[in-house]
Amino acid sequence: MDPLKIDTVKLSPDGSALVIIDQTLLPNRVEYLSLTRTEDIFEAIRSLRVRGAPAIGVAAGFGAYLAAKYAPDEEIEERFYAACDDLAGARPTAVNLFYALNRMKKAMERLSGNVPSAVREGLRAEAQAIMDEDIAISRAIGRHGLALLRPGMGILTHCNAGTLATAKYGTALAPVYAALEAGMEGLRVYCDETRPLLQGARLSAFEMLSAGVDTTLLCDNMASSLMKEGKVDIIFVGCDRVAANGDAANKIGTSAVAILAKHYGIPFYVCAPSSTIDMSLTSGTEIPIEHRAPEEVTELWYEHRMAPEGVKVYNPAFDVTDAELITGIISEHGIAEAPYGPAFRGWGL
């Protein structure tokens, strides 16, 4: 299966439903869900059926539109704003969620006062624009990242920031897809399994292997050994939120990879659309970190519980990588290096 032929998140052709691939079933089953109700879209985001900051934003945009689509004419705005408020609570760390919902709210402000059909069509167009822009942004990130690659390089990635995390192409894996399209040969991709939800094992390895890339899976605690053996030439990771100083929140375990990369002298790049950069936060200490259910650690992947009853569980979904550990941040605008604040402002942020 060509992973770029997978529709991670989109509006159905007749505009009646949000269609997502259920990522909780991968890699063993490829199954699509058609969702119309706000509560079902909320659940899909919260339970990681759709995941990855850009894909979450696209899903939320269509979710807000669908709330207006199915509302009685006299309740369009009420139902729309209620849906935006509900969807905003699905995942606290992914800034793209709030970016998309704020765009939809601004669209509603422009459209308010028009006949209901025009309001609905305008909201649909705005949600579609969010998706189309996400695809274009991912392709641009891929082009910029491609400039850092050479045939035969070993690339390490953590979690999944490929096409499954966006509308298409991805962020951290976008340079690999760009390299494939350019005919570059010999790339090797190493996927951290990414405990406790195994996004690297289930999703990144699935994508890369399906794309015909030389792919190796490793447990998270094996990354240092791999780096010490000289098999990793560059590291690409995604991101859920970047503070104004360049501190970046990504899937738990990313900061450990960055620390190891610094020790071994391996370039470490964060790939993120500019919408992920939150200039209202001065540093990563202000980024809200989601904590998830303890069962994800103790029993989710096991036939029998794998930890004693009553044990406390520490299960943050993300950690923050300090800007000083990041070689560069790749967005659709190019590659920024420290100091990041001036670079971000140069991008118009």
C-alpha positions in Angstrom: 0.0 0.0 0.0 1.3 3.4 -1.0 1.0 5.5 2.3 0.5 8.6 0.3 -2.7 7.1 -1.1 -4.1 6.9 2.4 -6.6 9.7 3.3 -5.8 10.4 6.9 -8.5 13.0 7.3 -10.9 14.6 4.8 -14.5 15.6 4.2 -16.6 13.1 2.4 -17.3 13.9 -1.3 -20.8 14.9 -0.6 -19.8 17.1 2.4 -21.8 15.1 4.9 -19.2 13.6 7.1 -15.6 13.7 8.4 -13.8 10.7 7.1 -10.7 9.5 9.0 -8.6 6.4 9.0 -8.8 4.8 12.5 -5.2 4.8 13.6 -5.9 2.8 16.7 -6.3 -0.3 14.4 -3.1 0.1 12.4 -1.0 -1.6 11.2 -3.2 -4.7 11.2 -6.4 -3.2 9.9 -7.1 -0.3 7.5 -10.5 1.0 8.4 -12.2 4.3 7.8 -14.8 6.0 10.0 -17.4 8.5 8.9 -18.3 10.9 11.7 -20.9 13.6 11.8 -21.5 14.4 15.4 -19.3 16.7 17.5 -19.1 14.1 20.3 -17.9 11.4 18.0 -15.2 13.7 16.5 -14.2 14.7 20.0 -13.9 11.1 20.9 -11.9 10.3 17.8 -9.4 13.1 18.6 -9.2 12.2 22.3 -8.8 8.5 21.7 -6.1 9.0 19.0 -8.2 7.6 16.2 -7.0 10.8 14.4 -3.8 12.1 15.8 -0.8 14.3 14.9 -1.2 18.1 15.5 -1.9 19.1 11.9 -4.4 16.2 11.3 -6.1 17.1 14.6 -6.5 20.7 13.3 -7.9 19.6 10.0 -10.4 17.3 11.8 -11.5 20.1 14.1 -12.1 22.4 11.2 -14.4 20.0 9.5 -16.0 19.2 12.9 -16.9 22.8 13.4 -18.3 23.0 9.9 -20.4 19.9 10.4 -21.9 21.3 13.6 -23.2 24.2 11.5 -24.3 22.0 8.7 -26.6 19.9 10.8 -27.9 22.7 13.0 -31.3 24.2 12.4 -31.1 27.5 10.6 -31.9 29.5 13.7 -29.3 27.7 15.8 -26.3 27.7 13.4 -24.1 30.1 15.4 -25.1 28.6 18.7 -24.3 25.0 17.7 -21.1 26.1 15.9 -19.6 27.9 18.8 -20.6 25.1 21.2 -18.9 22.6 19.0 -15.7 24.7 18.9 -15.7 24.9 22.7 -16.2 21.2 23.0 -13.5 20.2 20.4 -11.0 22.5 22.0 -11.0 20.3 25.1 -10.0 17.1 23.2 -6.2 17.6 23.4 -4.6 20.5 25.3 -1.1 20.4 23.9 -1.6 20.4 20.1 -1.7 24.1 19.2 -3.0 23.3 15.7 -6.3 22.3 17.2 -6.8 25.9 18.6 -5.3 27.4 15.4 -7.9 25.7 13.3 -10.8 26.4 15.6 -9.8 30.1 15.8 -9.7 30.3 12.0 -13.2 28.8 11.9 -14.5 31.3 14.4 -13.1 34.2 12.4 -14.8 32.8 9.3 -18.0 32.7 11.2 -17.6 36.3 12.3 -17.2 37.3 8.6 -20.1 35.2 7.6 -22.5 36.1 10.3 -25.6 37.8 9.0 -25.6 35.9 5.7 -28.4 33.5 4.8 -27.8 30.0 6.4 -26.8 28.3 3.1 -24.0 30.9 2.6 -22.8 30.6 6.2 -22.6 26.8 5.8 -20.8 27.0 2.4 -18.4 29.6 3.8 -17.5 27.4 6.7 -17.0 24.4 4.5 -14.7 26.4 2.3 -12.6 27.6 5.3 -12.2 24.1 6.6 -11.2 22.8 3.2 -8.7 25.7 3.0 -7.1 24.6 6.3 -6.7 21.1 4.8 -5.3 22.2 1.5 -2.8 24.5 3.2 -1.7 21.7 5.4 -0.8 19.6 2.4 1.1 22.5 0.8 2.9 23.2 4.0 3.9 19.6 4.5 5.3 19.5 0.9 7.3 22.6 1.6 8.7 21.2 4.8 9.7 18.1 2.8 11.6 20.2 0.3 13.5 22.1 2.9 14.4 18.9 4.8 15.4 17.2 1.6 18.3 19.8 1.3 19.8 18.2 4.4 19.8 14.6 3.0 22.3 12.6 1.0 22.0 9.1 -0.4 22.6 6.4 2.1 22.0 8.5 5.2 20.5 7.0 8.3 17.5 8.9 9.7 16.1 8.4 13.2 12.6 9.5 14.0 10.5 9.4 17.1 6.7 8.9 17.3 4.9 9.4 14.0 5.0 12.6 12.1 4.3 11.2 8.6 1.4 11.3 6.3 -0.8 9.8 9.1 -0.2 12.8 11.3 -1.2 15.4 8.6 -3.6 15.6 5.7 -0.8 14.4 3.5 3.1 13.9 3.5 3.7 14.7 7.2 6.3 16.8 8.8 9.2 14.8 10.1 8.8 12.2 7.4 8.1 14.7 4.7 11.8 14.9 3.7 11.8 11.2 3.2 8.8 11.3 0.9 10.5 14.2 -0.9 13.6 12.2 -1.3 11.7 9.3 -2.7 10.0 11.6 -5.2 13.4 13.0 -6.2 14.8 9.5 -6.8 17.3 9.6 -3.9 18.4 6.1 -3.0 19.8 4.2 0.0 18.1 6.1 2.8 17.7 4.1 6.0 14.9 5.1 8.5 15.1 4.0 12.1 11.8 4.3 14.0 11.7 4.5 17.8 8.8 2.4 18.9 7.5 5.3 21.1 6.1 3.9 24.3 3.5 3.7 25.6 1.2 4.1 22.6 3.7 2.7 20.0 3.2 5.3 17.3 6.6 4.5 15.9 6.1 0.8 15.8 2.5 0.9 14.6 2.5 4.0 12.3 5.9 5.2 11.3 7.3 1.7 10.6 4.0 1.0 8.7 4.4 4.1 6.6 8.1 3.7 5.8 7.9 0.0 5.1 4.8 0.5 2.9 6.7 3.2 1.0 9.6 0.8 0.2 12.1 2.5 2.6 14.8 0.4 4.4 13.1 0.5 7.8 14.3 -0.6 11.2 12.3 -0.6 14.4 14.0 -0.2 17.8 12.8 0.2 21.4 13.1 3.7 22.7 15.9 2.7 25.1 18.0 1.4 22.2 18.5 4.8 20.6 21.8 5.5 22.4 23.3 2.2 21.3 22.3 2.8 17.7 23.8 6.3 17.7 27.0 5.1 19.3 27.4 2.6 16.5 27.3 5.5 14.0 24.2 4.4 12.2 22.3 7.7 12.7 23.3 10.6 10.5 20.4 13.0 11.2 17.2 13.1 13.3 13.8 14.4 12.2 11.0 14.7 14.7 7.6 16.4 14.6 6.1 18.8 17.1 2.8 19.7 18.8 3.8 23.2 20.0 6.8 25.5 19.8 7.4 28.4 22.2 8.7 31.7 21.0 12.3 30.8 22.2 12.3 27.6 20.2 11.5 25.1 23.0 9.4 22.4 21.4 6.9 20.0 22.9 6.7 16.7 21.1 5.7 13.1 22.0 7.1 11.9 25.3 10.7 10.7 24.9 11.7 13.3 22.3 13.8 15.3 24.8 15.8 12.1 25.6 16.5 11.6 21.9 17.7 15.3 21.7 20.0 14.9 24.7 21.5 11.8 23.1 21.9 13.5 19.8 23.8 16.4 21.5 26.1 13.9 23.1 26.9 12.1 19.9 27.0 15.2 17.7 24.1 14.2 15.5 22.0 17.0 14.0 18.5 17.1 15.5 15.7 18.9 13.6 12.2 19.7 14.6 9.8 19.8 11.6 6.7 21.9 12.3 4.3 24.1 10.3 4.4 27.7 11.4 0.9 27.3 12.9 2.6 25.2 15.5 4.7 28.1 16.7 3.0 29.8 19.6 4.6 33.2 20.0 2.4 33.9 23.0 4.5 31.5 25.1 8.0 32.8 26.1 9.4 29.3 26.8 8.5 25.6 26.9 7.7 25.8 30.6 4.4 27.5 29.6 3.3 24.7 27.3 0.4 22.7 28.8 1.3 19.0 29.0 -1.4 16.4 28.6 -1.4 13.5 31.1 -3.1 10.3 30.0 -4.7 7.3 31.6 -2.4 5.0 33.6 -3.9 1.9 31.8 -1.9 2.9 28.6 1.2 1.9 30.5 0.0 -1.0 32.7 -2.2 -3.0 30.4 -3.1 -1.6 27.0 -0.9 -3.8 24.9 -0.8 -6.9 27.2 -2.9 -10.0 27.4 -2.6 -9.7 31.1 -1.9 -6.7 33.3 1.9 -6.0 33.3 2.2 -4.0 36.5 1.0 -4.6 40.1 -2.4 -3.3 41.1 -2.2 0.0 43.0 1.1 1.1 41.5 1.2 4.8 40.6 1.8 5.7 37.0 3.4 8.7 35.5 2.1 9.1 31.9 2.7 12.5 30.3 1.9 12.4 26.6 4.6 15.0 25.7 7.8 16.4 26.9 9.6 19.7 26.0 12.9 19.7 24.2 15.0 22.8 25.1 15.9 25.0 22.2 19.6 24.6 22.9 19.3 21.0 22.0 17.7 21.7 18.6 19.9 22.1 15.5 17.1 23.7 13.5 13.4 24.1 13.2 12.0 23.4 9.7 8.8 25.0 8.7 7.2 25.8 5.3 9.2 29.1 5.4 12.7 27.4 5.6 15.1 26.2 8.3 15.5 28.4 11.4 18.5 28.2 13.7 19.1 29.8 17.1 18.3 32.4 18.2 14.8 31.3 17.2 12.8 34.3 18.2 14.2 36.6 15.6 13.9 33.9 13.0 10.3 33.3 13.8 9.6 37.0 13.6 11.3 37.0 10.2 8.7 34.5 9.1 6.0 37.0 10.1 5.0 35.4 13.3 
